[in-house]
Amino acid sequence: MSADQEKSMTGTTLQASQLQRMLSGQTILQDISLTVAPGDVVGLLGKNGSGKTTLLETLLGFGFASFGNCSVWGEESTKMSSDCKQRIGYVPQRDELPGEMTAKQLFHLYRQLRPRWDGDMVERLMPAWELSETKRIRRMSEGQKQKLAIVLALAHQPELLVLDEPVASLDPIARRQFFQQLMDYACSDNRAIIFSSHIVSDMERIVNRIWCLQGGQLSCDRTLDDLYESVVRVSYKGELAQAQKVAIEGLLHSEEDRVGGQLILNNWSQGRLIALQNCGLENITVSGLSLEEIFLYLHGAKHE
């Protein structure tokens, strides 16, 4: 194992502390602190305009923080060495591929720039994803361009892979192929992956950690398992007075019928069951939620 590989296995991949970013006098990111370790597969969730793309770009040094700092393998993001950059794969939200080139020409160029270029991977992915090496990129569909950008990001075996809405233009079959490839990739060599997506059900298949951005702030930074255990649906029989509801910690949503009701609670623990029983509730049952439901409730939206 090389020195770089050993460092990646044991050290912190990416770190941000009290990060703030202002654009045109407006605060886009505020007081964000986070850490990414080797083996983390992080899903970044947030409504449109919450700052997801700005966060990813700032973490990678494409823009300067107004306050705070961020680093990748101990190097300041805006001052990364070329060796550090070689260890990163990035797929931006917007297509930035040269339209007049073919994939074959682009691969030839990238081989000169990427010492760890994996030609065997490219040869496997191109036909599997139904991509042509000879078609000019400008003649490709949006989905084909997106798949090609992903191939380019994977082909040099990056230790940190950052993907901004990587499946936005892919059909369901292509999305499934992509996530299978990403799962295989994540399981090899303890790599770190960060990606954002509007399709929460896809994210649920692969991530082990969730970040939620809300109003430019990191409202959630939890492992997926912890999130499942923490945000739950509580069904009951009985009646809760308004004053009792107000006093319930972490209440995200409530609804009632003639015989009982349901509560969506954050920061659940078994010890809270006694408190609910002391409110006079009976037949209390606790059930889990999907990641999409959790996201909607945490952002104040009722799940239909």
N, C-alpha and C positions, 0 to 999 in steps of 0.2 A: 504494500500500500504506500502511495506517495505521501509526502508531508502535507500537501494540500488536502488529500483525501482524508488523512487522519485528523486534520484540523476540522474538516467539515463534519466528521462523525461525532466530535466531542464538543465543539464550540457553538457559539451563537451565530446563526446565519445572518439575521437582520435584526436591528434594534432601533427603536425610536423613543425619544423622551421629550415630553411636553411640547410636542410638535404643533406649530401653528403656521398657517399659510393664508396670506391675504392677497387678493387680486383686485386691482382697481378700487382699492379702499374698502373692499368687502371681505369679511372673514369667512373663508371657505372651510378651513380645518382649524380646530381649536383644542388645545391641551390633550393631544393624542400620545399615549405611551403604549408601546407594544413590543413583543419579542417573538421572533420566529426561529425555531430550532430545526436541525436536521430531522427529517421524518415528518414534519408538520405538513398537513394538507389543509390550507386555510380557505374557507369560503367567505367572500366579502359580499354582504347584503346591504341594501339601502335603496330608498326610493330614488327616482330620477332627480338629479340636482342635489343629492345628499353629499357629494364630494368624493365618490368612489374613484373616478379616474384621476382626479387631482391627488388623492392619497397615494395611489400606485405610482404616479409619475414623480411625486415628491420623495417617496421611499427609494426610488431608483436614481434620484439625482437629476432628473430632467428639469427641475425647478428648485429654487432656493426657498428654504423655510424662512418665514418672518421671525420665528422664535423657536427655540428648541433645536434638537439635532437628530439626525438619523445616520446609521452606518450599516455597511454590509461587510461581513467578516472583519469587523473592526476598522474598516476604512470609511471615512466620511463620504456620504453618498455623492456629493457634488465634486469630490476629488478622487474618485476611484481610479486605481491603476489599471492599465490595460489587461494585466493578468486577472484582476478581480472581475472586470467586465466580461472576460472570456468565459467565466463560470456562470453567467446569467443568460437565460433565455427569456425573451419578452415578445408578446403579441399585443400590439395596441388595439384599441377599439376601432379606429379608422384604418382603412387599407392604405398602406404606404409602400406598396410594391411597385417597381418600375414597369409601367404598362407595355413598353415596347420590347421588353425582354421575354424570352421563354423561360420556363422552369429550368430547363437544362442549362441555359446560359447563366441563370442565377445561381444554380448549384455550383457551377464551375467557379464563379466569383467567390462564393462563400467558402469553398474549399481552400482558397488561397488565404482567407482571413481567419479561418477557424482551425487551429491545430488539431482539435479533437473531433473533427468531422467524421461522422459515422455513415459511410456510403451504403453499408448493408441495410441500415435502418431506412434510408431513403428509398432504396430499391424495393423494400417490403411495403412501405406505406403508400407509395405513389399508385401502384395498381390496386391495392386494397381499398384506397379512397377514391378510385376512379379518376385519377388526375393525369393529364397529358404533360409530357416533358417538352413537347414541341409546339404547343399552342401558345400564342402570345398572351401575356397575362391580361392585357386589356380586353381580350375576347372571352375571358373566363367569366362565369357567373359569380355573384357575390359569395355564394357558398363555396365555390371552388377556390376563390382567392383566399377565403378564410382558412380552408383546409391547407392550402399551400403555405400560408404564414405559420400555421402550427407545425408543419413539417420542418420548416426552416428553424423554428425555435427549438425543436426537439433534436435536430440532427447533429448538434455538437455536444450532446450529452451534458447539458447545464446542471449544476448542482442547485441552483435556484431558478425556478420557472415561474414567471409572472404573466398571467393571461387576463386581459380586460375584455369581458364579454366574448369569450372565444367561440360560443355556439350560437350567437345571435342570428346568423344567416344559414344555419345548418338545418336540414330536415331531420325528422325523428330518427331515421336509420343512421344518418351520418353522425348525429349526436351520440347515439349508442356506441358506434364504432370509436368515436373520439374518447368517450369516457372509459371504454374498455382499455384503450391504449394508455390513457392517463393513469388508470389504476395499475397497469403493468409497470409503467414508468415510476410511479410513486413507490412501489414495493421494492424497487431495485436501488441499491447503493445509498439508501437513507437520504434521499433528496428532499428538498423543501419546495412546496408549490403554493402559490397564492393565486386565486382567480375569483373574478366577479361574474355573476350571471343573474339574469332576471328569472331564469327557469329554476326555481328552488328545488323542484322534485329531482332534477338532474344532479344538483349539488349534493343532495342528501345521500347519493350513492357512494360518494368517494371521500368527502371531507372528514377530518377528525377534529376540526376547530372552526368556530364561527366568529366572524367579526360583523357587527352591525353598526353602520353609520347612520346617525340621526341628527340632522341639523348641524353637520360638520363635526360632531363629537362621536366618540366610540362608545355607544350605549351598551354594547355587549362584546365581551371577549371571553368565550368559554369553550371548553371541549364540547363536542356534539353530545356525548353521553351525559355530561353534566346539564346541558340545556334540556334534554329530554326529561331528566329527573327533576329539574327545577321548575319548569313551566308545565302545569297540569290542569286537567279539567276535573272539578269536584262536583259530583251530583249528590243531591240530598232531598229528603222529605222534611217539610216544615216550613217555617217562615222566618225571614230575617228582617228586622226593622232597619230603617235607613241609617240610624245611628250605629247599628252593629256593622253594617256594610262599610261605612266610612272608617271604622276602626280596624278593618281587616287589612293586614299588611300585604302589600304586593298584589292587590286586586286589580286585574286588567280588564275584566268584563264580567257582567252578571246578567242573568235573565231568570224569570220566574214563571211558573204556571200555577194552576189551582192547588196542586198538592206539594210542590217543592220548587226546585230550581237548579241552576248550574252556576258555578263560579270558575273563572279562569284565573289561576293564582300563579304569581312569580315567587321564586325563592321558597318553594315547597319543601317541607320536611315532615317526617312522621309525627314530630312533636306538636305540629300545628293541628293535628286531628283532634286532640283533646280540647283545644280552644274552640273549635267549631262545635264539638259536642256540648260544650258549656253554653253555647248560644241556643241550645234547645233543638239542634238539628238531629235528624235520625236517618238511618239507612244510608250513611255516607259512603260513597264509592269514589275512588280516584283512578283516572285513566290518562293515558298519554296522548300527545298531540303530534301531528306531523310537523316537519320543519317549516313548511309553508304556513300552517296555522299559527305556529309560534311566532313567526316573523310578523304576520298580520296583527296579532294581538299585541305584541311588543310595540308596534307602531300605531296602536290606537284604532285599528280597523277591525270591524266585526267580520268574522269569517262566516260566509254563507254556506 
